[in-house]
């Protein structure tokens, strides 16, 4: 567990890093000496490295050379790929077009979840693919202590922290390489249409395509900086697990481009190496075989240069002509078919085969997989089962991510943090306070999860997780407080215990989990009845103490007890350091800063439920998640999250870059020359300790756009604002942010009319408002005339 000094040091380091202008690693300068791939010789500037096997012994540019340098025998990745393809046999290329390494539904010893390109010539490394986007999948007991039990993706998303997401991606990449994998089967980016979706914990977008796009970019950058290829998934409309193989998502083009495609498009712009198509149908055609979404939208409109792999046994036809480049896992299993057979592939032209294999080789070269090859299955037993990939730095990062993910929903009367806890008695009520981690049960059932991790292929079984009770006990040993606990779920017994304990404060705990292959039955925690009954009666004991609820969940929940507790903290499944994260916030070691990436509704009936029939029309259109709940009472809105500090918003200003140019032509600080509008404001800490605020920008379109009332179009995580201190914050609205997708115009259109900007602490806590108008694609003040047209 991180002590206070270590945690603060780590947070300070991250604060310094986040101030960097670019989150992506810098390229070497022209005079920088670097090592040539494989040979290890040093080179600098516009010089050549000696040839290696995969360049067919031809010299190639030094990594520090200018992009247009052409003084070597082969001068680009394109040249290298073309040479390799021209020398490989047709059947050698087939090795990349379908996977191997499975017998029925089990991986063979020494193989990864996905394996392709084995035993290829010219030093071409194999593709070793491993679940999942949340960490290295723990498919056996030996692996569990060797990898980090990270918080789930949705927990990381609740920090709204781009730099932390990048750091997490870097760490994931390092762990995967240490375990012999060079492809990570993540990130999952699907927007949460269905609140009970069993895989929502894996999906970084929450309810917002904008939030998802911003965080996806940094995740992909982080992972791929470590010579590991990221695979964005599940493309497309994999928004429920119920009947996932047969459900037909019927979605109009405008909704696709405005709601469901932006996170995938962001991944493509970030250079993601691969896209995984999903099990479901999209507009009557299986996604893994749907030329509209794979060729037209992905490869042509978005310009995707990587390769499309199928989800495991997701093909229903020989889908190479429709845009699938690789069948996974590429082996037969009971009830499953193999489509990319030699006979089928033999019917394709060599140009098509070269395109499919070349996409993979190009990404392997681009991200350095040739430079430092990993093991090749089946000779990966050491890496898979013995190599220790986690380390102290990763454990500290996991603890920091978990702490940043703890969301304070409510804090009436300043019940938290626990001030001057020395000599006080703290009571814990409920089995979830000391939740178990049944490893053998999870290994026996691939869908089994816990209150620390989800089930399914996205599962990383957290090693020896710290429970809430353990985290607070550890803290109390240093602070001199006493902890008493009732670890059952009988409300009568809990209240009797509370009466006898004479506690100064009481915590009541609950949780639930989720898994791939089925959706949650409801949005309740497993102990809902217990928590409700305790909360209703806790004030009736002879010496009532403040009561605080603590919950661990894989997504949105309902909180029917909320009016009867003094404070509430929640976290999306947070991995090994769950208890430490709660303790850090409870005692004020960390000031809570998380914001909900989803809505906590009043009831599950307010949400979109999974389609039970094959046909699944997305009748809500653009009105997904919080955007469809405008005007309805919810428990806690999208973007909500309290702090021990109080923040005041002032001086909102909106202008176009043109109007902000100074006399010498320079733009105002923070305003991007490519922006359509620049927004500036000040945020002041007017009460409490130093704290972090996530300022959020919501846009209201002109009425004729028929958009939801408020759409997230900007956010900034403002780190550690000191008491009384204030910071200026800038946001850039780019043309796409102000546009709608018009299928009849075949693209994006900015409407003329009045737009409103709202700035605040959540989608329902909007403090400042300004309006502007647009005319012919230009942002203007309300009283400014449209520019003259020829």
Order of alpha helices (4+ residues) and beta strands (2+ residues): alpha-beta-beta-beta-beta-alpha-alpha-beta-beta-beta-beta-alpha-alpha-alpha-beta-alpha-beta-beta-alpha-beta-beta-beta-beta-alpha-alpha-alpha-alpha-beta-beta-alpha-alpha-beta-alpha-beta-alpha-beta-beta-alpha-beta-beta-alpha-beta-beta-beta-beta-beta-beta-beta-beta-beta
